[in-house]
Amino acid sequence: MAEALKSGEKHWDDRSWTSSDGLKLHFRDYAGPADRPAILCFHGLTRNARDFEALAASLAGEWRVLCLDMRGRGDSDYARDPMTYTPAHYVADVEALLVVEGITRFVAIGTSLGGLMTMLLAAANPERIAAAVINDVGPEIEPAGLARIREYVGQGRSYETWVHAARALQEANRAIYPAWGLPDWLRMAKRCMVIGSGGRIVFDYDMNIAEPFEAQDGPAPAPEVMWALFDALAARPLLVLRGEHSDILSADVAARMAARAPGSELVTVPGVGHAPTLDEGEAVAAIARLLARAA
């Protein structure tokens, strides 16, 4: 699989669906058998479908894998109303995709924001969730991590070359992935950035996704509300992943998540913060164990 990725071989079809407010939304569709649940991959706040490239390529053929670009990210349209950059709207977009594709049962793999989306989808209809991966997020989010995200989201920085972009990512995030070398940071840069219209390297999302954060002046959802959403997954095969140094999902909250879901497995990915990339050996092995229960 690694050799195929290096050679540039493409493992997916680029496809799209339409949101209720008329946006053309993109997803990568990796072919797989129809007699298994599809796997739907949901990225984090400022990320896109490319985050799952290695994982999806390794599963393609044995599973159908759909990697979504949520509105305002990657190859999906930017929203006309920035206030639709909310979990509720993202989930509504996913619901529209499920209808168009005729998907009635699926495995959800959600990183950060994508994990919150998974909980919302389960709360609406838990029986359709064949299994779920919640990657480094939970019903309670650490304030320090949330503050860190608020500092960088929506900052429209640009870079002259890919190496400049990689070095900037390294400078800002070296504490999250301390063992990474320049090739790792270059790979990350090409996952989350693109060459912009002016020829400079820019982040691949609408900077306006920050507006709902800035406009939020009311209290956050009560913890009991968020735990109730999580509890919708409690009876499903579940993997809770946590980065050892995560500033979003504390070890205590992760342990409580596992305790409330008897069929779950809690795996801590060593040496990383928020969030595990799902390329790590511990994450790959844990996802394989989960999928063996979902087949």
Backbone as CSV, one residue per row, in Angstrom:
resi,resn,N_x,N_y,N_z,CA_x,CA_y,CA_z,C_x,C_y,C_z
1,MET,0.824,-1.203,0.000,0.000,0.000,0.000,0.860,1.255,0.000
2,ALA,1.911,1.289,0.854,2.774,2.465,0.918,3.425,2.731,-0.436
3,GLU,3.843,1.654,-1.128,4.472,1.812,-2.425,3.499,2.410,-3.439
4,ALA,2.239,1.970,-3.368,1.245,2.499,-4.304,1.025,3.985,-4.085
5,LEU,1.001,4.398,-2.794,0.810,5.809,-2.508,1.980,6.630,-3.021
6,LYS,3.197,6.117,-2.849,4.364,6.843,-3.315,4.360,6.990,-4.826
7,SER,3.838,5.998,-5.530,3.841,6.039,-6.987,2.756,6.944,-7.546
8,GLY,1.890,7.446,-6.679,0.831,8.336,-7.120,-0.403,7.616,-7.616
9,GLU,-0.451,6.305,-7.450,-1.617,5.555,-7.904,-2.857,6.013,-7.166
10,LYS,-3.934,6.199,-7.893,-5.194,6.677,-7.314,-6.088,5.490,-7.006
11,HIS,-6.642,5.474,-5.803,-7.441,4.337,-5.343,-8.937,4.662,-5.258
12,TRP,-9.343,5.854,-5.631,-10.710,6.282,-5.378,-11.312,6.954,-6.614
13,ASP,-12.645,7.097,-6.583,-13.362,7.933,-7.539,-13.766,9.218,-6.833
14,ASP,-13.634,10.345,-7.523,-14.110,11.617,-6.982,-15.579,11.768,-7.319
15,ARG,-16.411,11.911,-6.282,-17.843,12.003,-6.488,-18.408,13.165,-5.666
16,SER,-19.677,13.455,-5.852,-20.267,14.590,-5.150,-21.723,14.334,-4.829
17,TRP,-22.234,15.126,-3.910,-23.661,15.164,-3.603,-24.037,16.603,-3.309
18,THR,-25.328,16.865,-3.168,-25.808,18.235,-3.011,-26.483,18.401,-1.661
19,SER,-26.117,19.470,-0.966,-26.728,19.760,0.332,-28.110,20.366,0.152
20,SER,-28.842,20.461,1.243,-30.202,21.012,1.167,-30.205,22.483,0.764
21,ASP,-29.084,23.193,0.987,-29.005,24.591,0.574,-28.209,24.763,-0.717
22,GLY,-28.081,23.689,-1.489,-27.577,23.790,-2.849,-26.078,23.760,-3.026
23,LEU,-25.315,23.350,-2.012,-23.869,23.262,-2.154,-23.477,21.930,-2.788
24,LYS,-22.501,21.977,-3.674,-21.937,20.756,-4.237,-20.810,20.295,-3.313
25,LEU,-21.006,19.127,-2.721,-20.079,18.613,-1.725,-19.368,17.386,-2.280
26,HIS,-18.086,17.263,-1.968,-17.228,16.256,-2.576,-16.911,15.125,-1.604
27,PHE,-16.780,13.910,-2.148,-16.238,12.814,-1.357,-15.418,11.889,-2.241
28,ARG,-14.447,11.253,-1.617,-13.680,10.203,-2.265,-14.377,8.882,-2.006
29,ASP,-14.583,8.114,-3.047,-15.296,6.847,-2.947,-14.338,5.718,-3.313
30,TYR,-13.908,4.967,-2.300,-13.036,3.811,-2.490,-13.925,2.567,-2.593
31,ALA,-13.820,1.837,-3.685,-14.733,0.732,-3.963,-14.530,-0.424,-2.981
32,GLY,-15.625,-1.096,-2.693,-15.598,-2.265,-1.835,-16.891,-3.027,-1.964
33,PRO,-17.005,-4.173,-1.302,-18.181,-5.035,-1.463,-19.437,-4.392,-0.903
34,ALA,-20.571,-4.732,-1.511,-21.856,-4.178,-1.082,-22.471,-4.943,0.073
35,ASP,-21.901,-6.109,0.418,-22.496,-6.908,1.479,-21.900,-6.589,2.854
36,ARG,-21.105,-5.555,2.939,-20.590,-5.054,4.212,-21.042,-3.613,4.390
37,PRO,-21.122,-3.134,5.638,-21.424,-1.704,5.822,-20.332,-0.848,5.186
38,ALA,-20.719,0.278,4.618,-19.724,1.239,4.134,-19.019,1.873,5.332
39,ILE,-17.802,2.335,5.103,-17.073,3.094,6.115,-17.118,4.559,5.713
40,LEU,-17.597,5.421,6.613,-17.640,6.854,6.374,-16.620,7.534,7.279
41,CYS,-15.732,8.334,6.679,-14.663,9.005,7.413,-14.949,10.492,7.495
42,PHE,-14.978,11.014,8.724,-15.294,12.416,8.990,-14.063,13.102,9.591
43,HIS,-13.599,14.152,8.946,-12.361,14.830,9.344,-12.593,15.860,10.455
44,GLY,-11.494,16.464,10.889,-11.535,17.486,11.916,-11.865,18.859,11.365
45,LEU,-11.867,19.848,12.242,-12.396,21.184,11.953,-11.789,21.823,10.710
46,THR,-10.475,21.837,10.579,-9.826,22.529,9.468,-9.235,21.556,8.442
47,ARG,-9.698,20.326,8.463,-9.063,19.294,7.647,-9.964,18.882,6.489
48,ASN,-9.668,17.773,5.842,-10.399,17.370,4.645,-10.212,15.870,4.416
49,ALA,-10.754,15.381,3.316,-10.756,13.944,3.024,-9.365,13.360,2.893
50,ARG,-8.376,14.180,2.549,-7.021,13.652,2.352,-6.426,13.087,3.638
51,ASP,-6.953,13.486,4.789,-6.450,12.953,6.053,-6.520,11.435,6.115
52,PHE,-7.461,10.845,5.401,-7.705,9.404,5.512,-7.107,8.620,4.350
53,GLU,-6.241,9.242,3.569,-5.771,8.622,2.335,-5.101,7.271,2.571
54,ALA,-4.175,7.205,3.523,-3.462,5.946,3.760,-4.394,4.886,4.337
55,LEU,-5.223,5.271,5.298,-6.154,4.318,5.901,-7.132,3.789,4.861
56,ALA,-7.710,4.682,4.066,-8.702,4.265,3.074,-8.076,3.352,2.022
57,ALA,-6.862,3.682,1.589,-6.206,2.838,0.588,-5.947,1.436,1.121
58,SER,-5.651,1.342,2.417,-5.385,0.024,2.999,-6.652,-0.810,3.149
59,LEU,-7.813,-0.159,3.227,-9.079,-0.863,3.420,-9.832,-1.104,2.117
60,ALA,-9.510,-0.319,1.092,-10.232,-0.405,-0.178,-10.142,-1.815,-0.741
61,GLY,-11.240,-2.239,-1.337,-11.332,-3.599,-1.866,-12.029,-4.522,-0.890
62,GLU,-11.637,-4.452,0.388,-12.318,-5.232,1.418,-13.513,-4.479,1.992
63,TRP,-13.464,-3.162,1.923,-14.544,-2.302,2.408,-14.752,-1.169,1.415
64,ARG,-15.992,-0.705,1.286,-16.230,0.552,0.589,-15.972,1.669,1.606
65,VAL,-15.141,2.626,1.227,-14.770,3.709,2.126,-15.108,5.038,1.466
66,LEU,-15.863,5.865,2.178,-16.206,7.195,1.702,-15.529,8.217,2.610
67,CYS,-14.667,9.050,2.033,-13.967,10.099,2.782,-14.540,11.439,2.346
68,LEU,-15.183,12.116,3.263,-15.953,13.300,2.931,-15.150,14.581,3.114
69,ASP,-15.340,15.531,2.194,-14.955,16.925,2.399,-16.212,17.652,2.871
70,MET,-16.252,18.030,4.144,-17.422,18.750,4.604,-17.455,20.157,3.997
71,ARG,-18.614,20.774,4.009,-18.765,22.097,3.407,-17.635,23.031,3.869
72,GLY,-17.090,23.762,2.911,-16.025,24.701,3.241,-14.642,24.109,3.303
73,ARG,-14.505,22.822,2.964,-13.201,22.168,3.014,-12.912,21.437,1.710
74,GLY,-11.606,21.305,1.406,-11.200,20.501,0.270,-11.891,20.912,-1.020
75,ASP,-12.466,19.933,-1.713,-13.107,20.183,-3.001,-14.601,20.445,-2.886
76,SER,-15.104,20.634,-1.672,-16.509,20.982,-1.484,-16.707,22.493,-1.569
77,ASP,-17.918,22.890,-1.971,-18.240,24.316,-2.038,-18.123,24.974,-0.669
78,TYR,-17.766,26.258,-0.693,-17.819,27.061,0.516,-19.268,27.504,0.750
79,ALA,-19.650,27.602,2.000,-21.026,27.965,2.330,-21.274,29.443,2.037
80,ARG,-22.452,29.737,1.541,-22.827,31.129,1.340,-23.060,31.831,2.677
81,ASP,-23.562,31.092,3.648,-23.789,31.625,4.990,-22.791,30.975,5.941
82,PRO,-21.790,31.713,6.423,-20.781,31.105,7.301,-21.362,30.515,8.579
83,MET,-22.547,30.964,8.977,-23.140,30.443,10.205,-23.691,29.033,10.033
84,THR,-23.567,28.493,8.804,-23.916,27.077,8.614,-22.709,26.170,8.834
85,TYR,-21.587,26.732,9.234,-20.433,25.912,9.595,-20.577,25.445,11.043
86,THR,-21.534,24.548,11.247,-21.821,24.021,12.578,-22.023,22.513,12.488
87,PRO,-21.818,21.792,13.592,-22.019,20.339,13.557,-23.401,19.926,13.066
88,ALA,-24.432,20.681,13.442,-25.780,20.314,13.012,-25.911,20.353,11.491
89,HIS,-25.308,21.350,10.856,-25.378,21.433,9.398,-24.520,20.354,8.748
90,TYR,-23.352,20.076,9.313,-22.526,19.009,8.752,-23.272,17.676,8.799
91,VAL,-23.945,17.411,9.911,-24.689,16.160,10.047,-25.842,16.115,9.053
92,ALA,-26.518,17.239,8.849,-27.584,17.283,7.848,-27.032,16.977,6.461
93,ASP,-25.832,17.470,6.170,-25.200,17.164,4.881,-24.921,15.662,4.756
94,VAL,-24.450,15.044,5.834,-24.200,13.602,5.811,-25.507,12.841,5.612
95,GLU,-26.541,13.269,6.288,-27.838,12.605,6.126,-28.278,12.641,4.663
96,ALA,-28.046,13.765,3.978,-28.403,13.860,2.562,-27.578,12.879,1.731
97,LEU,-26.310,12.718,2.061,-25.466,11.754,1.352,-25.961,10.332,1.557
98,LEU,-26.335,10.002,2.781,-26.818,8.651,3.059,-28.038,8.316,2.209
99,VAL,-28.911,9.279,2.042,-30.112,9.060,1.237,-29.737,8.844,-0.226
100,VAL,-28.892,9.728,-0.752,-28.508,9.651,-2.173,-27.804,8.331,-2.477
101,GLU,-26.938,7.887,-1.569,-26.154,6.673,-1.801,-26.868,5.405,-1.340
102,GLY,-28.031,5.546,-0.721,-28.775,4.389,-0.257,-28.071,3.637,0.860
103,ILE,-27.327,4.354,1.691,-26.579,3.730,2.783,-27.456,3.692,4.030
104,THR,-27.749,2.506,4.501,-28.604,2.346,5.677,-27.833,1.890,6.910
105,ARG,-26.605,1.439,6.705,-25.783,0.975,7.822,-24.331,1.266,7.485
106,PHE,-23.583,1.788,8.453,-22.216,2.190,8.144,-21.349,2.178,9.398
107,VAL,-20.039,2.123,9.151,-19.025,2.310,10.183,-18.583,3.761,10.108
108,ALA,-18.597,4.449,11.230,-18.180,5.847,11.270,-16.787,5.942,11.875
109,ILE,-15.902,6.671,11.195,-14.578,6.980,11.730,-14.490,8.502,11.792
110,GLY,-14.501,9.049,12.994,-14.570,10.493,13.156,-13.432,11.036,13.992
111,THR,-12.680,11.960,13.424,-11.586,12.619,14.135,-12.044,13.977,14.632
112,SER,-11.910,14.224,15.933,-12.206,15.520,16.529,-13.637,15.959,16.180
113,LEU,-13.815,17.023,15.390,-15.153,17.412,14.953,-15.907,16.220,14.379
114,GLY,-15.224,15.392,13.613,-15.864,14.215,13.032,-16.373,13.246,14.075
115,GLY,-15.703,13.183,15.240,-16.198,12.354,16.334,-17.482,12.902,16.925
116,LEU,-17.566,14.227,17.046,-18.805,14.845,17.523,-19.937,14.595,16.532
117,MET,-19.631,14.675,15.243,-20.636,14.362,14.227,-21.120,12.924,14.362
118,THR,-20.204,12.018,14.653,-20.574,10.614,14.819,-21.552,10.437,15.970
119,MET,-21.308,11.137,17.074,-22.228,11.055,18.213,-23.603,11.591,17.844
120,LEU,-23.656,12.682,17.095,-24.943,13.240,16.671,-25.676,12.284,15.738
121,LEU,-24.955,11.654,14.812,-25.574,10.687,13.913,-26.107,9.486,14.675
122,ALA,-25.374,9.050,15.689,-25.827,7.918,16.495,-27.052,8.279,17.301
123,ALA,-27.079,9.489,17.833,-28.233,9.909,18.631,-29.504,9.927,17.795
124,ALA,-29.373,10.259,16.502,-30.550,10.299,15.625,-31.034,8.903,15.274
125,ASN,-30.103,7.941,15.145,-30.486,6.578,14.759,-29.318,5.645,15.058
126,PRO,-29.207,5.137,16.279,-28.040,4.329,16.636,-27.952,3.001,15.902
127,GLU,-29.078,2.431,15.482,-29.055,1.099,14.879,-28.317,1.064,13.550
128,ARG,-28.199,2.208,12.885,-27.506,2.213,11.592,-25.984,2.254,11.754
129,ILE,-25.499,2.478,12.976,-24.063,2.518,13.226,-23.569,1.093,13.461
130,ALA,-22.869,0.526,12.491,-22.343,-0.835,12.647,-21.179,-0.863,13.623
131,ALA,-20.418,0.206,13.667,-19.295,0.363,14.588,-18.819,1.802,14.442
132,ALA,-18.023,2.274,15.410,-17.566,3.657,15.345,-16.182,3.795,15.956
133,VAL,-15.402,4.706,15.365,-14.129,5.150,15.928,-14.302,6.613,16.319
134,ILE,-14.088,6.919,17.578,-14.089,8.296,18.052,-12.635,8.655,18.329
135,ASN,-12.079,9.514,17.490,-10.653,9.813,17.536,-10.379,11.138,18.235
136,ASP,-9.954,11.035,19.493,-9.424,12.151,20.270,-10.421,13.295,20.476
137,VAL,-11.614,12.924,20.868,-12.614,13.911,21.274,-13.614,13.194,22.159
138,GLY,-14.377,13.946,22.927,-15.351,13.318,23.805,-16.421,14.286,24.244
139,PRO,-17.287,13.853,25.134,-18.377,14.710,25.598,-17.905,15.933,26.384
140,GLU,-16.690,15.883,26.902,-16.100,17.037,27.585,-14.772,17.351,26.913
141,ILE,-14.608,18.619,26.519,-13.402,19.044,25.811,-12.562,19.912,26.732
142,GLU,-11.277,19.652,26.758,-10.380,20.409,27.623,-10.298,21.871,27.182
143,PRO,-10.492,22.821,28.103,-10.466,24.248,27.734,-9.162,24.687,27.085
144,ALA,-8.035,24.136,27.525,-6.747,24.551,26.949,-6.672,24.200,25.472
145,GLY,-7.150,23.022,25.115,-7.123,22.625,23.721,-8.071,23.456,22.873
146,LEU,-9.237,23.745,23.414,-10.197,24.568,22.684,-9.627,25.970,22.457
147,ALA,-8.945,26.511,23.459,-8.323,27.829,23.314,-7.242,27.807,22.243
148,ARG,-6.472,26.728,22.188,-5.440,26.614,21.162,-6.041,26.612,19.770
149,ILE,-7.136,25.881,19.583,-7.795,25.845,18.280,-8.325,27.216,17.896
150,ARG,-8.911,27.913,18.856,-9.436,29.249,18.577,-8.333,30.200,18.100
151,GLU,-7.118,29.984,18.558,-6.012,30.869,18.191,-5.618,30.735,16.719
152,TYR,-5.764,29.531,16.154,-5.269,29.376,14.784,-6.354,29.282,13.722
153,VAL,-7.573,28.879,14.095,-8.592,28.688,13.067,-8.942,30.023,12.413
154,GLY,-9.027,30.010,11.093,-9.401,31.208,10.352,-8.263,32.162,10.069
155,GLN,-7.038,31.787,10.417,-5.879,32.633,10.132,-5.367,32.318,8.727
156,GLY,-5.523,33.246,7.811,-5.242,32.991,6.399,-3.783,33.130,6.027
157,ARG,-2.927,32.344,6.609,-1.501,32.418,6.290,-1.211,31.719,4.955
158,SER,-0.128,32.140,4.302,0.285,31.509,3.048,1.805,31.389,3.034
159,TYR,2.302,30.492,2.153,3.724,30.160,2.155,4.225,30.067,0.727
160,GLU,5.510,30.381,0.556,6.098,30.441,-0.780,6.298,29.065,-1.379
161,THR,6.719,28.099,-0.564,7.001,26.751,-1.056,6.440,25.733,-0.078
162,TRP,6.418,24.460,-0.514,5.960,23.394,0.365,6.886,23.228,1.565
163,VAL,8.167,23.446,1.365,9.089,23.335,2.500,8.811,24.439,3.517
164,HIS,8.557,25.663,3.049,8.190,26.732,3.980,6.921,26.360,4.749
165,ALA,5.946,25.801,4.045,4.688,25.413,4.705,4.940,24.331,5.737
166,ALA,5.747,23.341,5.375,6.043,22.250,6.297,6.773,22.766,7.532
167,ARG,7.729,23.668,7.340,8.463,24.216,8.473,7.543,25.017,9.394
168,ALA,6.587,25.731,8.820,5.638,26.494,9.639,4.757,25.552,10.454
169,LEU,4.292,24.467,9.841,3.510,23.482,10.580,4.334,22.868,11.702
170,GLN,5.585,22.574,11.409,6.456,21.998,12.431,6.636,22.948,13.604
171,GLU,6.854,24.217,13.306,7.053,25.199,14.369,5.829,25.313,15.264
172,ALA,4.637,25.273,14.651,3.399,25.452,15.412,2.953,24.184,16.128
173,ASN,3.378,23.008,15.621,2.791,21.755,16.109,3.813,20.718,16.548
174,ARG,5.060,21.112,16.749,6.090,20.123,17.078,5.770,19.392,18.376
175,ALA,5.041,20.032,19.307,4.696,19.360,20.559,3.651,18.262,20.346
176,ILE,2.896,18.343,19.259,1.866,17.345,18.976,2.478,16.092,18.367
177,TYR,3.452,16.286,17.476,4.114,15.154,16.820,5.630,15.311,16.974
178,PRO,6.145,15.143,18.176,7.554,15.456,18.437,8.549,14.572,17.698
179,ALA,8.140,13.394,17.269,9.070,12.475,16.609,9.136,12.680,15.098
180,TRP,8.324,13.569,14.557,8.264,13.738,13.112,9.499,14.435,12.561
181,GLY,9.900,14.022,11.361,10.936,14.700,10.598,10.306,15.492,9.466
182,LEU,11.154,16.145,8.673,10.644,16.988,7.586,9.742,16.234,6.615
183,PRO,10.050,14.979,6.224,9.133,14.278,5.305,7.721,14.135,5.884
184,ASP,7.609,13.932,7.192,6.290,13.826,7.823,5.545,15.157,7.753
185,TRP,6.275,16.239,8.002,5.630,17.559,7.964,5.254,17.943,6.528
186,LEU,6.050,17.525,5.559,5.672,17.766,4.167,4.399,17.007,3.812
187,ARG,4.307,15.770,4.282,3.096,14.982,4.029,1.888,15.653,4.683
188,MET,2.065,16.160,5.898,0.970,16.853,6.569,0.583,18.120,5.809
189,ALA,1.580,18.879,5.349,1.282,20.101,4.605,0.444,19.804,3.370
190,LYS,0.758,18.712,2.677,0.025,18.399,1.453,-1.342,17.789,1.741
191,ARG,-1.560,17.367,2.978,-2.899,16.943,3.378,-3.802,18.141,3.661
192,CYS,-3.250,19.172,4.279,-4.123,20.245,4.761,-3.987,21.550,3.995
193,MET,-3.120,21.595,2.971,-2.933,22.811,2.189,-3.003,22.506,0.699
194,VAL,-3.140,23.579,-0.085,-3.149,23.483,-1.547,-2.411,24.693,-2.114
195,ILE,-2.131,24.638,-3.417,-1.583,25.810,-4.103,-2.740,26.728,-4.445
196,GLY,-2.724,27.935,-3.905,-3.809,28.882,-4.111,-3.740,29.553,-5.472
197,SER,-4.732,30.397,-5.751,-4.833,31.057,-7.059,-3.638,31.967,-7.332
198,GLY,-3.004,32.479,-6.287,-1.844,33.341,-6.474,-0.529,32.596,-6.529
199,GLY,-0.597,31.249,-6.503,0.609,30.457,-6.589,1.262,30.167,-5.257
200,ARG,0.745,30.724,-4.158,1.289,30.452,-2.847,0.544,29.292,-2.192
201,ILE,1.162,28.679,-1.197,0.581,27.536,-0.496,-0.350,28.060,0.589
202,VAL,-1.612,27.621,0.565,-2.612,28.115,1.512,-3.359,26.938,2.136
203,PHE,-3.970,27.189,3.287,-4.774,26.160,3.926,-6.029,25.894,3.101
204,ASP,-6.437,24.611,3.077,-7.510,24.181,2.180,-8.867,24.189,2.879
205,TYR,-9.227,25.345,3.417,-10.558,25.504,3.999,-10.956,26.972,3.964
206,ASP,-12.246,27.203,4.078,-12.804,28.551,4.099,-12.482,29.184,5.449
207,MET,-11.762,30.305,5.426,-11.400,30.972,6.677,-12.636,31.385,7.481
208,ASN,-13.786,31.459,6.826,-15.012,31.862,7.514,-15.556,30.794,8.453
209,ILE,-14.948,29.592,8.465,-15.416,28.608,9.445,-15.183,29.100,10.869
210,ALA,-14.347,30.135,11.025,-14.096,30.696,12.356,-15.274,31.528,12.872
211,GLU,-16.145,31.984,11.977,-17.193,32.909,12.399,-18.135,32.336,13.462
212,PRO,-18.587,31.077,13.349,-19.444,30.560,14.420,-18.750,30.538,15.782
213,PHE,-17.425,30.317,15.794,-16.684,30.371,17.050,-16.732,31.779,17.630
214,GLU,-16.454,32.766,16.779,-16.402,34.147,17.245,-17.769,34.636,17.689
215,ALA,-18.828,34.116,17.059,-20.179,34.562,17.384,-20.770,33.856,18.589
216,GLN,-20.117,32.798,19.040,-20.671,32.004,20.141,-20.509,32.761,21.455
217,ASP,-21.615,33.279,21.949,-21.553,34.033,23.194,-22.372,33.385,24.304
218,GLY,-23.054,32.282,23.976,-23.827,31.585,24.995,-23.024,30.463,25.612
219,PRO,-23.583,29.795,26.612,-22.867,28.698,27.259,-22.731,27.507,26.329
220,ALA,-21.674,26.737,26.508,-21.490,25.487,25.763,-22.548,24.487,26.202
221,PRO,-22.854,23.483,25.359,-23.823,22.470,25.774,-23.430,21.853,27.109
222,ALA,-24.410,21.608,27.949,-24.141,21.032,29.263,-23.518,19.654,29.111
223,PRO,-22.600,19.294,30.005,-21.959,17.981,29.898,-22.953,16.832,29.835
224,GLU,-24.061,16.937,30.594,-25.020,15.827,30.571,-25.663,15.656,29.198
225,VAL,-25.797,16.768,28.453,-26.329,16.671,27.091,-25.340,15.936,26.188
226,MET,-24.065,16.302,26.295,-23.056,15.667,25.458,-22.874,14.192,25.826
227,TRP,-22.935,13.878,27.118,-22.812,12.471,27.516,-23.999,11.657,27.016
228,ALA,-25.175,12.274,26.969,-26.345,11.576,26.434,-26.152,11.250,24.952
229,LEU,-25.530,12.169,24.211,-25.219,11.888,22.808,-24.241,10.721,22.705
230,PHE,-23.224,10.749,23.543,-22.246,9.651,23.513,-22.901,8.325,23.861
231,ASP,-23.828,8.344,24.808,-24.460,7.104,25.248,-25.208,6.391,24.129
232,ALA,-25.569,7.133,23.065,-26.222,6.490,21.923,-25.295,5.485,21.248
233,LEU,-23.983,5.634,21.473,-23.011,4.695,20.901,-22.678,3.543,21.842
234,ALA,-23.175,3.598,23.068,-22.713,2.683,24.114,-22.942,1.213,23.770
235,ALA,-23.989,0.917,23.002,-24.289,-0.471,22.668,-23.662,-0.914,21.345
236,ARG,-22.928,-0.013,20.698,-22.325,-0.334,19.404,-20.860,-0.729,19.598
237,PRO,-20.297,-1.543,18.722,-18.844,-1.758,18.759,-18.133,-0.415,18.617
238,LEU,-17.260,-0.104,19.548,-16.725,1.257,19.634,-15.240,1.227,19.957
239,LEU,-14.493,2.074,19.264,-13.085,2.301,19.555,-12.908,3.759,19.928
240,VAL,-12.369,4.004,21.107,-12.016,5.356,21.544,-10.500,5.477,21.441
241,LEU,-10.055,6.360,20.565,-8.632,6.628,20.415,-8.287,7.931,21.106
242,ARG,-7.129,7.954,21.765,-6.661,9.181,22.417,-5.165,9.322,22.188
243,GLY,-4.736,10.511,21.796,-3.318,10.801,21.747,-2.792,10.944,23.166
244,GLU,-1.647,10.364,23.420,-1.097,10.358,24.779,-0.998,11.760,25.372
245,HIS,-0.668,12.747,24.543,-0.475,14.107,25.024,-1.616,15.034,24.595
246,SER,-2.793,14.480,24.333,-3.914,15.279,23.845,-4.291,16.387,24.818
247,ASP,-4.538,17.585,24.266,-5.061,18.685,25.068,-6.553,18.911,24.793
248,ILE,-7.179,17.966,24.093,-8.612,18.010,23.807,-9.363,16.952,24.604
249,LEU,-8.873,15.730,24.593,-9.509,14.617,25.302,-8.600,14.191,26.450
250,SER,-9.053,14.424,27.671,-8.245,14.052,28.827,-8.290,12.548,29.044
251,ALA,-7.283,12.039,29.758,-7.255,10.613,30.079,-8.457,10.230,30.927
252,ASP,-8.889,11.120,31.814,-10.039,10.837,32.666,-11.322,10.708,31.856
253,VAL,-11.556,11.649,30.942,-12.784,11.587,30.133,-12.749,10.362,29.229
254,ALA,-11.593,10.053,28.649,-11.491,8.860,27.799,-11.819,7.598,28.590
255,ALA,-11.323,7.509,29.833,-11.605,6.336,30.664,-13.082,6.241,30.990
256,ARG,-13.714,7.377,31.230,-15.154,7.365,31.517,-15.958,6.969,30.288
257,MET,-15.502,7.379,29.117,-16.167,6.956,27.882,-16.132,5.437,27.749
258,ALA,-14.965,4.863,27.970,-14.837,3.410,27.862,-15.688,2.691,28.900
259,ALA,-15.761,3.257,30.104,-16.535,2.626,31.171,-18.026,2.641,30.869
260,ARG,-18.499,3.682,30.158,-19.931,3.801,29.853,-20.332,2.966,28.643
261,ALA,-19.358,2.459,27.902,-19.643,1.665,26.702,-18.982,0.303,26.862
262,PRO,-19.697,-0.674,27.397,-19.089,-1.974,27.723,-18.430,-2.677,26.545
263,GLY,-18.905,-2.433,25.336,-18.328,-3.082,24.172,-17.200,-2.310,23.528
264,SER,-16.674,-1.318,24.222,-15.674,-0.438,23.625,-14.257,-0.882,23.931
265,GLU,-13.319,-0.352,23.160,-11.897,-0.497,23.439,-11.294,0.899,23.486
266,LEU,-10.515,1.170,24.500,-9.802,2.433,24.626,-8.336,2.189,24.296
267,VAL,-7.824,2.932,23.322,-6.429,2.802,22.915,-5.779,4.175,22.970
268,THR,-4.693,4.267,23.693,-3.904,5.495,23.743,-2.740,5.370,22.775
269,VAL,-2.651,6.297,21.847,-1.566,6.296,20.860,-0.385,7.041,21.472
270,PRO,0.734,6.363,21.678,1.845,6.989,22.394,2.557,8.058,21.581
271,GLY,3.051,9.067,22.300,3.951,10.036,21.696,3.323,11.089,20.828
272,VAL,1.981,11.185,20.790,1.330,12.208,19.967,0.293,12.945,20.797
273,GLY,-0.080,14.126,20.302,-1.130,14.908,20.932,-2.408,14.817,20.130
274,HIS,-3.065,15.968,19.959,-4.339,16.020,19.222,-4.084,16.365,17.767
275,ALA,-4.372,15.439,16.896,-5.020,14.149,17.119,-4.187,13.074,16.436
276,PRO,-4.299,11.806,16.849,-3.671,10.733,16.091,-4.073,10.809,14.620
277,THR,-3.122,10.529,13.731,-3.381,10.639,12.294,-4.024,9.391,11.707
278,LEU,-4.122,8.328,12.493,-4.647,7.024,12.084,-3.689,6.271,11.176
279,ASP,-2.473,6.797,11.027,-1.401,6.065,10.348,-0.550,5.287,11.347
280,GLU,-0.681,5.604,12.632,0.149,4.974,13.654,-0.184,3.485,13.772
281,GLY,0.827,2.682,14.058,0.620,1.245,14.156,-0.444,0.861,15.163
282,GLU,-0.463,1.541,16.316,-1.459,1.231,17.344,-2.871,1.533,16.850
283,ALA,-3.026,2.640,16.123,-4.343,3.007,15.601,-4.779,2.043,14.499
284,VAL,-3.870,1.711,13.596,-4.196,0.795,12.498,-4.647,-0.560,13.040
285,ALA,-3.914,-1.076,14.022,-4.260,-2.383,14.588,-5.598,-2.331,15.312
286,ALA,-5.851,-1.244,16.040,-7.101,-1.126,16.780,-8.292,-1.014,15.829
287,ILE,-8.138,-0.278,14.728,-9.222,-0.166,13.748,-9.493,-1.527,13.105
288,ALA,-8.439,-2.293,12.842,-8.624,-3.642,12.279,-9.423,-4.521,13.247
289,ARG,-9.124,-4.421,14.534,-9.877,-5.223,15.518,-11.337,-4.804,15.549
290,LEU,-11.588,-3.509,15.465,-12.972,-3.024,15.463,-13.712,-3.520,14.230
291,LEU,-13.088,-3.417,13.065,-13.766,-3.819,11.831,-14.057,-5.314,11.814
292,ALA,-13.243,-6.106,12.486,-13.518,-7.536,12.575,-14.819,-7.795,13.311
293,ARG,-15.205,-6.877,14.179,-16.464,-7.006,14.921,-17.639,-6.433,14.142
294,ALA,-17.359,-5.632,13.117,-18.435,-4.974,12.378,-18.797,-5.696,11.097
295,ALA,-17.962,-6.609,10.648,-18.164,-7.254,9.345,-19.467,-8.039,9.296
